[in-house]
């Protein structure tokens, strides 16, 4: 079973790692007005680039 679905397991592990890292890492304080919405840029902009490359 693992030989057949290794890529699904890898995808779940990478998603869990990305989500946990995104909430534990310190994001830069670009502007006091933005507050925690900087996390939108932190998660979504790399995702857009990855989607365009794929």
Buried (B, 14 or more C-beta within 10 A) or exposed (E): EEEEEEEEEEEEEEEEEEEEEEEEEEEEEEEEEEEEEBBEEBEEEEEEEEEEEE
